[in-house]
């Protein structure tokens, strides 16, 4: 029942053991960088404006 919760991976287990897991790690790091960039550019300035009005 729990096997169908997530889609299949693009790589086989052998490919992941041979180094393809690095692509997953690079993707995760890229997403964290993008999240930090969005927070710095939009979220923090909006909090500054909200705190100035209060």
BAMI-540324 format. One record per atom (N, C-alpha, C, O): residue number from 1; residue in one letter; chain; atom name; x, y, z. Coordinates in Angstrom, 2 decimals, padded with zeros to 5 digits. Layout:
BEGIN
{NUM, 'A', 'A', 'CA', {X, Y, Z}}
...
//
This chain:
BEGIN
{1, 'X', 'A', 'N', {000.83, -001.20, 000.00}}
{1, 'X', 'A', 'CA', {000.00, 000.00, 000.00}}
{1, 'X', 'A', 'C', {000.87, 001.26, 000.00}}
{1, 'X', 'A', 'O', {000.50, 002.25, -000.62}}
{2, 'X', 'A', 'N', {002.02, 001.23, 000.69}}
{2, 'X', 'A', 'CA', {002.88, 002.39, 000.77}}
{2, 'X', 'A', 'C', {003.83, 002.51, -000.40}}
{2, 'X', 'A', 'O', {004.55, 003.50, -000.50}}
{3, 'X', 'A', 'N', {003.86, 001.53, -001.28}}
{3, 'X', 'A', 'CA', {004.80, 001.55, -002.40}}
{3, 'X', 'A', 'C', {004.44, 002.60, -003.45}}
{3, 'X', 'A', 'O', {005.32, 003.08, -004.17}}
{4, 'X', 'A', 'N', {003.18, 002.95, -003.56}}
{4, 'X', 'A', 'CA', {002.74, 003.85, -004.61}}
{4, 'X', 'A', 'C', {002.62, 005.30, -004.15}}
{4, 'X', 'A', 'O', {002.01, 006.11, -004.85}}
{5, 'X', 'A', 'N', {003.18, 005.65, -003.01}}
{5, 'X', 'A', 'CA', {003.07, 007.02, -002.52}}
{5, 'X', 'A', 'C', {003.96, 007.97, -003.31}}
{5, 'X', 'A', 'O', {003.63, 009.15, -003.44}}
{6, 'X', 'A', 'N', {005.08, 007.49, -003.81}}
{6, 'X', 'A', 'CA', {006.03, 008.33, -004.52}}
{6, 'X', 'A', 'C', {006.29, 007.75, -005.90}}
{6, 'X', 'A', 'O', {006.21, 006.54, -006.10}}
{7, 'X', 'A', 'N', {006.60, 008.63, -006.88}}
{7, 'X', 'A', 'CA', {006.92, 008.11, -008.22}}
{7, 'X', 'A', 'C', {008.25, 007.37, -008.22}}
{7, 'X', 'A', 'O', {009.07, 007.54, -007.31}}
{8, 'X', 'A', 'N', {008.46, 006.56, -009.23}}
{8, 'X', 'A', 'CA', {009.72, 005.83, -009.37}}
{8, 'X', 'A', 'C', {010.86, 006.81, -009.61}}
{8, 'X', 'A', 'O', {010.66, 007.88, -010.19}}
{9, 'X', 'A', 'N', {012.04, 006.44, -009.16}}
{9, 'X', 'A', 'CA', {013.22, 007.26, -009.37}}
{9, 'X', 'A', 'C', {013.66, 007.18, -010.82}}
{9, 'X', 'A', 'O', {013.35, 006.21, -011.52}}
{10, 'X', 'A', 'N', {014.39, 008.19, -011.27}}
{10, 'X', 'A', 'CA', {014.89, 008.18, -012.65}}
{10, 'X', 'A', 'C', {016.04, 007.21, -012.83}}
{10, 'X', 'A', 'O', {016.31, 006.77, -013.94}}
{11, 'X', 'A', 'N', {016.73, 006.88, -011.73}}
{11, 'X', 'A', 'CA', {017.91, 006.04, -011.79}}
{11, 'X', 'A', 'C', {017.65, 004.70, -011.12}}
{11, 'X', 'A', 'O', {016.83, 004.60, -010.20}}
{12, 'X', 'A', 'N', {018.36, 003.67, -011.58}}
{12, 'X', 'A', 'CA', {018.29, 002.37, -010.93}}
{12, 'X', 'A', 'C', {019.16, 002.39, -009.68}}
{12, 'X', 'A', 'O', {019.93, 003.33, -009.47}}
{13, 'X', 'A', 'N', {019.02, 001.36, -008.84}}
{13, 'X', 'A', 'CA', {019.84, 001.29, -007.63}}
{13, 'X', 'A', 'C', {021.33, 001.19, -007.97}}
{13, 'X', 'A', 'O', {022.17, 001.75, -007.27}}
{14, 'X', 'A', 'N', {021.64, 000.50, -009.05}}
{14, 'X', 'A', 'CA', {023.04, 000.39, -009.46}}
{14, 'X', 'A', 'C', {023.59, 001.75, -009.89}}
{14, 'X', 'A', 'O', {024.72, 002.10, -009.55}}
{15, 'X', 'A', 'N', {022.81, 002.51, -010.64}}
{15, 'X', 'A', 'CA', {023.25, 003.84, -011.05}}
{15, 'X', 'A', 'C', {023.43, 004.76, -009.84}}
{15, 'X', 'A', 'O', {024.38, 005.55, -009.79}}
{16, 'X', 'A', 'N', {022.53, 004.66, -008.86}}
{16, 'X', 'A', 'CA', {022.66, 005.47, -007.66}}
{16, 'X', 'A', 'C', {023.93, 005.11, -006.90}}
{16, 'X', 'A', 'O', {024.62, 006.00, -006.39}}
{17, 'X', 'A', 'N', {024.24, 003.81, -006.81}}
{17, 'X', 'A', 'CA', {025.46, 003.37, -006.12}}
{17, 'X', 'A', 'C', {026.71, 003.79, -006.88}}
{17, 'X', 'A', 'O', {027.77, 003.96, -006.29}}
{18, 'X', 'A', 'N', {026.58, 003.96, -008.20}}
{18, 'X', 'A', 'CA', {027.74, 004.33, -009.02}}
{18, 'X', 'A', 'C', {027.98, 005.83, -009.06}}
{18, 'X', 'A', 'O', {028.94, 006.28, -009.68}}
{19, 'X', 'A', 'N', {027.14, 006.61, -008.40}}
{19, 'X', 'A', 'CA', {027.39, 008.04, -008.34}}
{19, 'X', 'A', 'C', {026.25, 008.93, -008.78}}
{19, 'X', 'A', 'O', {026.36, 010.15, -008.68}}
{20, 'X', 'A', 'N', {025.17, 008.37, -009.25}}
{20, 'X', 'A', 'CA', {024.06, 009.20, -009.71}}
{20, 'X', 'A', 'C', {023.37, 009.92, -008.55}}
{20, 'X', 'A', 'O', {022.63, 010.88, -008.76}}
{21, 'X', 'A', 'N', {023.60, 009.46, -007.33}}
{21, 'X', 'A', 'CA', {023.01, 010.13, -006.16}}
{21, 'X', 'A', 'C', {023.55, 011.55, -006.03}}
{21, 'X', 'A', 'O', {022.92, 012.39, -005.40}}
{22, 'X', 'A', 'N', {024.71, 011.82, -006.62}}
{22, 'X', 'A', 'CA', {025.28, 013.17, -006.60}}
{22, 'X', 'A', 'C', {024.33, 014.16, -007.28}}
{22, 'X', 'A', 'O', {024.22, 015.31, -006.86}}
{23, 'X', 'A', 'N', {023.64, 013.71, -008.33}}
{23, 'X', 'A', 'CA', {022.69, 014.60, -009.01}}
{23, 'X', 'A', 'C', {021.53, 014.96, -008.09}}
{23, 'X', 'A', 'O', {021.04, 016.09, -008.13}}
{24, 'X', 'A', 'N', {021.10, 014.03, -007.26}}
{24, 'X', 'A', 'CA', {020.05, 014.32, -006.28}}
{24, 'X', 'A', 'C', {020.55, 015.35, -005.27}}
{24, 'X', 'A', 'O', {019.83, 016.27, -004.90}}
{25, 'X', 'A', 'N', {021.77, 015.18, -004.81}}
{25, 'X', 'A', 'CA', {022.35, 016.09, -003.82}}
{25, 'X', 'A', 'C', {022.50, 017.49, -004.41}}
{25, 'X', 'A', 'O', {022.21, 018.48, -003.74}}
{26, 'X', 'A', 'N', {022.95, 017.58, -005.65}}
{26, 'X', 'A', 'CA', {023.08, 018.88, -006.32}}
{26, 'X', 'A', 'C', {021.71, 019.55, -006.45}}
{26, 'X', 'A', 'O', {021.58, 020.75, -006.24}}
{27, 'X', 'A', 'N', {020.70, 018.78, -006.79}}
{27, 'X', 'A', 'CA', {019.34, 019.32, -006.89}}
{27, 'X', 'A', 'C', {018.82, 019.83, -005.57}}
{27, 'X', 'A', 'O', {018.18, 020.88, -005.52}}
{28, 'X', 'A', 'N', {019.09, 019.11, -004.50}}
{28, 'X', 'A', 'CA', {018.65, 019.54, -003.17}}
{28, 'X', 'A', 'C', {019.36, 020.83, -002.77}}
{28, 'X', 'A', 'O', {018.73, 021.75, -002.26}}
{29, 'X', 'A', 'N', {020.67, 020.89, -003.00}}
{29, 'X', 'A', 'CA', {021.42, 022.11, -002.67}}
{29, 'X', 'A', 'C', {020.92, 023.30, -003.48}}
{29, 'X', 'A', 'O', {020.84, 024.41, -002.97}}
{30, 'X', 'A', 'N', {020.60, 023.07, -004.74}}
{30, 'X', 'A', 'CA', {020.07, 024.14, -005.59}}
{30, 'X', 'A', 'C', {018.73, 024.64, -005.05}}
{30, 'X', 'A', 'O', {018.48, 025.85, -005.05}}
{31, 'X', 'A', 'N', {017.87, 023.74, -004.61}}
{31, 'X', 'A', 'CA', {016.57, 024.14, -004.06}}
{31, 'X', 'A', 'C', {016.74, 024.94, -002.77}}
{31, 'X', 'A', 'O', {016.03, 025.93, -002.56}}
{32, 'X', 'A', 'N', {017.67, 024.53, -001.90}}
{32, 'X', 'A', 'CA', {017.93, 025.30, -000.68}}
{32, 'X', 'A', 'C', {018.46, 026.69, -001.01}}
{32, 'X', 'A', 'O', {018.08, 027.67, -000.37}}
{33, 'X', 'A', 'N', {019.34, 026.79, -002.00}}
{33, 'X', 'A', 'CA', {019.85, 028.09, -002.42}}
{33, 'X', 'A', 'C', {018.72, 028.97, -002.96}}
{33, 'X', 'A', 'O', {018.65, 030.15, -002.64}}
{34, 'X', 'A', 'N', {017.84, 028.40, -003.76}}
{34, 'X', 'A', 'CA', {016.72, 029.15, -004.31}}
{34, 'X', 'A', 'C', {015.79, 029.63, -003.20}}
{34, 'X', 'A', 'O', {015.30, 030.76, -003.24}}
{35, 'X', 'A', 'N', {015.54, 028.78, -002.21}}
{35, 'X', 'A', 'CA', {014.70, 029.17, -001.09}}
{35, 'X', 'A', 'C', {015.33, 030.31, -000.30}}
{35, 'X', 'A', 'O', {014.64, 031.26, 000.08}}
{36, 'X', 'A', 'N', {016.64, 030.24, -000.06}}
{36, 'X', 'A', 'CA', {017.34, 031.31, 000.66}}
{36, 'X', 'A', 'C', {017.28, 032.61, -000.14}}
{36, 'X', 'A', 'O', {017.10, 033.69, 000.44}}
{37, 'X', 'A', 'N', {017.44, 032.53, -001.44}}
{37, 'X', 'A', 'CA', {017.39, 033.71, -002.29}}
{37, 'X', 'A', 'C', {016.01, 034.37, -002.25}}
{37, 'X', 'A', 'O', {015.91, 035.59, -002.13}}
{38, 'X', 'A', 'N', {014.97, 033.57, -002.34}}
{38, 'X', 'A', 'CA', {013.61, 034.11, -002.30}}
{38, 'X', 'A', 'C', {013.33, 034.75, -000.94}}
{38, 'X', 'A', 'O', {012.72, 035.81, -000.87}}
{39, 'X', 'A', 'N', {013.77, 034.11, 000.13}}
{39, 'X', 'A', 'CA', {013.55, 034.67, 001.47}}
{39, 'X', 'A', 'C', {014.29, 036.00, 001.62}}
{39, 'X', 'A', 'O', {013.73, 036.95, 002.16}}
{40, 'X', 'A', 'N', {015.53, 036.08, 001.15}}
{40, 'X', 'A', 'CA', {016.30, 037.31, 001.27}}
{40, 'X', 'A', 'C', {015.71, 038.44, 000.42}}
{40, 'X', 'A', 'O', {015.71, 039.60, 000.84}}
{41, 'X', 'A', 'N', {015.23, 038.11, -000.75}}
{41, 'X', 'A', 'CA', {014.74, 039.14, -001.66}}
{41, 'X', 'A', 'C', {013.32, 039.61, -001.37}}
{41, 'X', 'A', 'O', {012.99, 040.77, -001.61}}
{42, 'X', 'A', 'N', {012.46, 038.73, -000.84}}
{42, 'X', 'A', 'CA', {011.05, 039.07, -000.71}}
{42, 'X', 'A', 'C', {010.53, 038.98, 000.72}}
{42, 'X', 'A', 'O', {009.83, 039.89, 001.17}}
{43, 'X', 'A', 'N', {010.86, 037.93, 001.44}}
{43, 'X', 'A', 'CA', {010.26, 037.71, 002.75}}
{43, 'X', 'A', 'C', {010.82, 038.66, 003.80}}
{43, 'X', 'A', 'O', {010.06, 039.27, 004.55}}
{44, 'X', 'A', 'N', {012.13, 038.81, 003.86}}
{44, 'X', 'A', 'CA', {012.76, 039.68, 004.86}}
{44, 'X', 'A', 'C', {012.36, 041.14, 004.65}}
{44, 'X', 'A', 'O', {012.02, 041.81, 005.63}}
{45, 'X', 'A', 'N', {012.38, 041.68, 003.42}}
{45, 'X', 'A', 'CA', {011.91, 043.07, 003.26}}
{45, 'X', 'A', 'C', {010.45, 043.27, 003.65}}
{45, 'X', 'A', 'O', {010.09, 044.31, 004.19}}
{46, 'X', 'A', 'N', {009.61, 042.28, 003.37}}
{46, 'X', 'A', 'CA', {008.20, 042.43, 003.77}}
{46, 'X', 'A', 'C', {008.06, 042.41, 005.29}}
{46, 'X', 'A', 'O', {007.21, 043.11, 005.83}}
{47, 'X', 'A', 'N', {008.87, 041.62, 005.98}}
{47, 'X', 'A', 'CA', {008.85, 041.65, 007.44}}
{47, 'X', 'A', 'C', {009.34, 043.00, 007.97}}
{47, 'X', 'A', 'O', {008.82, 043.49, 008.97}}
{48, 'X', 'A', 'N', {010.32, 043.59, 007.32}}
{48, 'X', 'A', 'CA', {010.79, 044.92, 007.72}}
{48, 'X', 'A', 'C', {009.69, 045.96, 007.59}}
{48, 'X', 'A', 'O', {009.52, 046.80, 008.48}}
{49, 'X', 'A', 'N', {008.94, 045.91, 006.51}}
{49, 'X', 'A', 'CA', {007.85, 046.86, 006.31}}
{49, 'X', 'A', 'C', {006.76, 046.65, 007.34}}
{49, 'X', 'A', 'O', {006.22, 047.61, 007.89}}
{50, 'X', 'A', 'N', {006.41, 045.41, 007.62}}
{50, 'X', 'A', 'CA', {005.38, 045.11, 008.61}}
{50, 'X', 'A', 'C', {005.82, 045.58, 009.99}}
{50, 'X', 'A', 'O', {005.01, 046.13, 010.73}}
{51, 'X', 'A', 'N', {007.08, 045.38, 010.33}}
{51, 'X', 'A', 'CA', {007.55, 045.78, 011.67}}
{51, 'X', 'A', 'C', {007.65, 047.29, 011.80}}
{51, 'X', 'A', 'O', {007.51, 047.81, 012.91}}
{52, 'X', 'A', 'N', {007.88, 048.02, 010.70}}
{52, 'X', 'A', 'CA', {007.91, 049.48, 010.77}}
{52, 'X', 'A', 'C', {006.52, 050.05, 011.00}}
{52, 'X', 'A', 'O', {006.38, 051.08, 011.66}}
{53, 'X', 'A', 'N', {005.49, 049.41, 010.46}}
{53, 'X', 'A', 'CA', {004.12, 049.90, 010.63}}
{53, 'X', 'A', 'C', {003.59, 049.62, 012.03}}
{53, 'X', 'A', 'O', {002.70, 050.33, 012.49}}
{54, 'X', 'A', 'N', {004.10, 048.61, 012.69}}
{54, 'X', 'A', 'CA', {003.57, 048.22, 014.01}}
{54, 'X', 'A', 'C', {004.06, 049.12, 015.11}}
{54, 'X', 'A', 'O', {003.70, 048.92, 016.28}}
//
